[in-house]
Structure formats: structure tokens, C-alpha cells
């Protein structure tokens, strides 16, 4: 019984660490939406991804989060996983990657994974970056009008 309790405690610790990092990287709204929409069938995979991917790998020392994000961009392009790529482009920005660094990662993809992978990745990344700029502009405009008086 004690080993079952220790295992449950380990899972809980990894979940808590993982969910915190996941929210910091890809955004709380995205994570909450993903978890709300998860089915009973898919829940164990979401738990595994959060505990191991985010709770173990993403918290390891040795690579900064920005570097991990740029690596993910390259790998997701290579695998043609464009929905996940969009999430991780936003995560890369949240982790401090510049548009130039994201673009250079995609150029690296072109050479090592092929031009079609880089072109599709560029379309996805450009769309995400444009949406982020628009959100920032809208937030700045809202902040400017909130502080003005009539």
C-alpha cells in the first residue's frame, strides 16, 4: 500500500510541476481549454504529456526554455504537426524567442527537413505572430483608452 501511495504522490507532484510549466509556456487559456475538452479516452495521454513532457523534460536543466521552444518548432515542422506548431510558436514567444530567431529556425528546417516543411511552418508561424501582434496592439489601445478621461 505504501508504494501505491508513493506512486500517486509522484504522479501528483509531476502533474503539478508539469501543469505550471505548460501554462507558463503555452498560456493558461490554451491549457484550460485543452483540459476542458479532453475525453475520458484521451485523459491518460494528457496526463502523460503533462507529467513527463512538461513535468520532467521541460523542467530539466541544460537547455533554456527558449531553446527548447525553438527545437520544438523544428521538430514539429519535420513531423508536419502544424496544429502543435502553432501552439509552440506562441510558446517560443512567451519564452523570449524573437521573430528573427523563429524565422531562422524555419530556415534551418528548410535545409534539413525540406522546403515544403519550412514553407508550411512559415505560414503557420507567420499567422501566429500576426495574431500576437494584433492582440498586443489591441491590448495597448485598450490600456490607452482606459487611462483617458472625457
N, C-alpha and C positions, 0 to 999 in steps of 0.2 A: 504494500500500500504506500509506503514511503517513497518508493521510486516513481510511482504514478503521480504523487503529489509534486515531486521534484520536476518531473517532465511537464506537468501542467504549469508549474511556476516558470519554467524555462520558456515554454511557448508564450506565456503571458508577457514575460519580460521582452522577448524578441518582438512580439506584436506591438507593444507599447513603443519600443525604440523605433521599429520599422514604420509605424504609422506616423510618428512625429517627423521622421526624416522625409517620408513620402510627401507629407503635407508641405514641408518646407521647400521641397524641390519642385513638385508639380502643381502645388496650390491646394489649399484646403477644399475649395469648391469642387475641383475635379475629383479629389479623393472621396469626398462625401457622396457625390453623385455616383461614382463607381460602386461604392459600398451599398448605397440605397437600391441600386438596380441589380445587384448580384442575386442570382437564383440559389436555391439550396444545392443544386447540382454543381454550380461554379464556385460556391463559397470556399471549399477546401483549397482550390487553386489560388484564390485571392489571399487566403491566409498564408499559404506557402510563399507566394510572391512577396507579401508584406514582411513576413518573418525572415526569410532567407535573403531575398533580393535586397530589400531595404534595411532590415534589422541586422543583417550580418555583413553583406558585401558593401553597401553604401556607407556604413559607419567605420569601415576599415581605414587604418592609417596607410599612407603610402601614395595615395592619389588624392588631390583636391577634388571637391565636388564638381568644379567647373571641368576638370579634365575628364572625369567620369561621364559627364554630360556630353562632351564633345566625342568621346569614344562611342557612346550610345548612338549619337547621330550617325556616325559612320557605319556602325553595325546594323542599325535599323534600315538604313538605305540599302546596304548589301543584301539584307534579307527581304527587302521590299515590304516592309511593315510600316506603311505610311501613316496610319492612324496613330500608332505608337510614336512615330517620328514627330508628329505634331505636338504631342504631349511633352516629348523630351526636348524639342526646340524651346518651348516655353520654360521648361526646367533649366535649360542651359542659360537662358537669360536670367532667370531667378538666381542662378549660381554664379552670375557675374560674367558670363561669356558675352563678348561683343558681337555685333553683326558681322564684323570682319572675320572674327575667329570662326563663327558658324559658316560663313561663306568659304573660308579657306579649308575647313573640314570637308565641305562638299566638293571642293576642287580635288582634294586628296581622294575622295570617294571615286571621282571620275577616272583617275589614273588606275586605282587598284581594284575597283568593282565594276567599272564600265560607265560609259557616258549616259546610257538610259537611266541607270540608278541615280546618278548625280543630278540629271535634269529633273527627274520626278521629285527627288529630295529637295532640290532648289525651289520648285514650285510650291511644295508644301511649306518649307521654311519661310519663303517669302510671304505666303499668306498669313502664317502665324505672326511673323514680325510686323506686318502691316496692321493686323488686328491689335497687337500690343501697342503699337504707336498710336492708333486711333483711341484705344482705351486710355492711354496716358494723356492724350490731348483732351479727351472728354473730361477726365478727372481734373486736369489743370483748369479747364474752363469752368467746371462746377465749383472748384475751390476759389477761383477768382470772383465769380458771381456771388458766392456765399458770403464773401467778406465785404461786398459793396453794399451801400445803403442808398435808398431812394429818398 
